[in-house]
Amino acid sequence: MPDQAGSPETGSPDALPAAELLALDRQHVWHPYGPMPGRQEPLVVASASGVRLRLAEPSQGHGELVDGMSSWWSAIHGYNHPALNEAVTGQLGRMSHVMFGGLTHEPAVRLAAKLVELTPAGLEHVFLADSGSVSVEVAVKMCLQYWRSVGRPEKSRLLTWRGGYHGDTWQPMAVCDPEGGMHELWSGILPRQLFADAPPSGFSAPVDESYVAHLRSLFAAHRDELAAVIVEPVVQGAGGMRFHNPGYLRVLRELCDEYGVLLILDEIATGFGRTGALFAADHAGITPDVMCLGKALTGGYLTLAATLCTERVADGISQGEVPVLAHGPTFMGNPLATSVALASIDLLLGQDWQGEVKRIEAGLLEGLAPAADLPGVREVRVLGAIGVIQLDHPVDMARATAAAVREGVWLRPFRDLIYTMPPFVTADADVARICRAVMAAAKEA
Ligand SMILES: Cc1ncc(COP(=O)(O)O)c(C=O)c1O
């Protein structure tokens, strides 16, 4: 049945007709990871509320779609949330933006203090960046500059494991998996970083000592040139939606300490509860030297990311020959974004978020279990509010997306993966519906 219930408001009264808007879109607008003009027509979203995206024109009988993606994993509280709206509009009346060089303001200061309080003990300093990729650039710059500052400029290479994704700007691209990833095109031009094998799969699979030995051999062979290790903790997202035992993070922490290498955890996708812990590092009980946050930081309202570091890293940089971190985006610490981030964190911590994530996990486990018997399905995996079906062949994206829309759900499959990361406020019936859509997409793909 078409789902027309509970429609949020439509777009503005002078909104362009959808056909005209799509024609202009096709003519002028570059979409993520797309050619110009795009080959697949996007759906036009007029408004969004709760977990529903309201379409400008119905698609396959549905005027609204349940969002199974949280807008690339950021909108954990859903859309049009009164508390988040209030945070933005309240701040708008005071000041939408002011430069951060030589000036400061309460939302940014309070947010930095809050992040220090919530993240693993020992992370003390916060650099506010404007996107996840930029926060990774800053993390890498911090580590490289640290070693220069302490008189070890030869320590300038990064180690990561395969299957990772860290963003689309230059340094992040260099540590994305070079094979099968989105940045293969640039091999030979990007800085050549060091890649370990992908960590063995399975959140609960025992730690594999032969893999630990493999990691150790890379540290031992490259200790003099390694500045930092960078990994996504527990869940590798856009590089393949794979989960690993948090024990490998403890191993990395120990090896970094033993061989004099800094540890960067990229928690841009995992931060703020997605895996069932507030930060994935908490599963392992470790503190990295540098941590990146983004995506759900603002509840998906505005673009903001943060790079946190320890006293040691900050001191090293600040006592070096060039005693400053030379980075300062125009919109650094934006007051609207930092205000809504504070409100989003309050909203998250003010509820039983762990219970909600567990509830969604249970719904995904139940709803996706039958997928294991579908032809073409290699594996079904669930962790926290993340549900994944991996196929044994590449997804036919157009067919899979259309199959999900027929079920009244928005999904965005990639490679051989059909997955969901729903908002934490998704009701049980909608989780079940998302699961039906994931299964339908898997059958069509
Ligand atoms: C783990 C991880 N790091 C970095 C990024 C890049 O973040 P942004 O898209 O905000 O630049 C992403 C985005 O998907 C991510 O998942």
PDBQT file of the ligand as one rigid body, heavy atoms in Angstrom, charges set to zero:
ROOT
HETATM    1  C1  LIG A 501      35.106   6.459   8.196  1.00  0.00    +0.000 C 
HETATM    2  C2  LIG A 501      34.931   7.686   7.359  1.00  0.00    +0.000 A 
HETATM    3  N1  LIG A 501      35.903   8.608   7.338  1.00  0.00    +0.000 NA
HETATM    4  C3  LIG A 501      35.778   9.748   6.626  1.00  0.00    +0.000 A 
HETATM    5  C4  LIG A 501      34.663   9.991   5.865  1.00  0.00    +0.000 A 
HETATM    6  C5  LIG A 501      34.551  11.267   5.082  1.00  0.00    +0.000 C 
HETATM    7  O1  LIG A 501      33.647  12.122   5.661  1.00  0.00    +0.000 OA
HETATM    8  P1  LIG A 501      32.986  13.328   4.796  1.00  0.00    +0.000 P 
HETATM    9  O2  LIG A 501      32.127  12.647   3.771  1.00  0.00    +0.000 OA
HETATM   10  O3  LIG A 501      32.209  14.115   5.796  1.00  0.00    +0.000 OA
HETATM   11  O4  LIG A 501      34.110  14.088   4.189  1.00  0.00    +0.000 OA
HETATM   12  C6  LIG A 501      33.637   9.046   5.838  1.00  0.00    +0.000 A 
HETATM   13  C7  LIG A 501      32.442   9.254   5.001  1.00  0.00    +0.000 C 
HETATM   14  O5  LIG A 501      31.720   8.349   4.657  1.00  0.00    +0.000 OA
HETATM   15  C8  LIG A 501      33.769   7.865   6.606  1.00  0.00    +0.000 A 
HETATM   16  O6  LIG A 501      32.822   6.916   6.614  1.00  0.00    +0.000 OA
ENDROOT
TORSDOF 0
